[in-house]
Amino acid sequence: MTSEDSAKGIDSAGTDRLYTAIIIGGGPAGLFCACRAAGNNRRILVLEKMPSCGRKLCITGAGRCNLTHTGSMAEFTAHYGDGGKFLRPALMNFTNSDLLAFFKDRGLFFTPDENGKYFPTDGTAKDVLSILLAECDRAGVKVRCGEPVRAIDHKDGLFSVRTGDAVYIAEHVVLAAGGASYPATGSTGDGYTLAGMLGLPVTETGPALAAIIIRDYPFRDLTGISFDGVPLSLYRENKKIREVTGDIILTVNGFSGPGALHISRYVRPGDSLHVGFIAATGQDHARKELTDAITDGKNRQVKTVLTEKGIPVRFLLRMLELSGIPRDATCAHLTKPNRNTLIRHLTDFPSTVAGTEGYATAMATRGGVARDAIRQKTMEAKTVPGLFCIGEVTDIDGDTGGYNLQAAFSTAALAADAIASKKTGRNT
């Protein structure tokens, strides 16, 4: 669009389609940014492509909404992989205490569970959405649903936002379209396309917080067996690139549970994932503990001795089979090579990654608008003044436990405050 076209766009749109800021995406980040940026005659418009706002929000935490997590913001940064340092200004500016206070002031209280996850004390994710929508209405924010953005342009300090039905003009635009996970809710990566139209770099995207699929998986019939606090290490080209500790669950084709989900953002097909099925006391310690137990077991059966260590018997029988050991073998008759193979399988079991379950069930998206293209203290694009990128559209993804929603609200607060602090150049 040329400068002349921009001027024509303003004339044809009229003041009714001229906004201080247009927020693209009606999820939690977009709605919170909208209501926080409104006020002092600032005209804010939210454009949501789905028939209603907050569809993904409504299914978070199995519909209960795990809003945030306990702990200090300094502790939070470790839960965003490589993006923690970038997020620090946002998290410090709008903390978990600030987020909880926002909803408490509006009558919705949250209580942490035994794992530190905050859920509504007496409510659901729909109550969270209702408050955000009510705040937008109170602040005079205009919300238009069922209106997907088709194109966006930036000329002479103004943005032209084109939908299927109209062209809107704004001094600021906020990309809050989310990632690509749970596409049925409307998260289909549109924000990446729009960012590209304005020249912003987008890093490789893929499913995050997704169950991991394993090639030649040997535990298909053991679905549902779980292990608490075990180590997982990821290798690529024989080099360890990541390791985490967490709970895992055996699925029909691989691993799920918090530990597997957290490391899933880094896995690629062909990687080697090593899992220890003994609680993370250190691999050497675990090996010694199992060796001592077998040595002291003497004429008792191996399966009996090791189930006393908390290893599920059905899983142990499969491990005996994979180690070439009869299921009724006694500790005294176990050869050293067989013993070592069994212990290695239990403390450092290698498997080849086929991929993840994909966007359909992934809780988040890795990758997005490159962090080095965004000013971390405002979330404004460095090369496009007035353009802001917040929430999951950016190259930020957190662990399970409310970290992604906290990042959405915190980045939204930074963008809203930056918009509110700017003097508009036109009568909007």
Beta strands, then each sheet from edge to edge (+ up, - down):
strand 1: 18-24
strand 2: 44-48
strand 3: 110-112
strand 4: 118-120
strand 5: 142-145
strand 6: 149-155
strand 7: 158-163
strand 8: 167-175
strand 9: 206-208
strand 10: 212-214
strand 11: 226-236
strand 12: 239-250
strand 13: 254-256
strand 14: 272-275
strand 15: 349-356
strand 16: 364-366
strand 17: 374-375
strand 18: 380-381
strand 19: 387-389
sheet 1: 5+ 2+ 1+ 8+ 7- 6+
sheet 2: 5+ 2+ 1+ 8+ 19+
sheet 3: 3+ 4-
sheet 4: 9+ 16-
sheet 5: 10+ 13- 12+ 11- 14+ 15- 10+
sheet 6: 17+ 18-
end
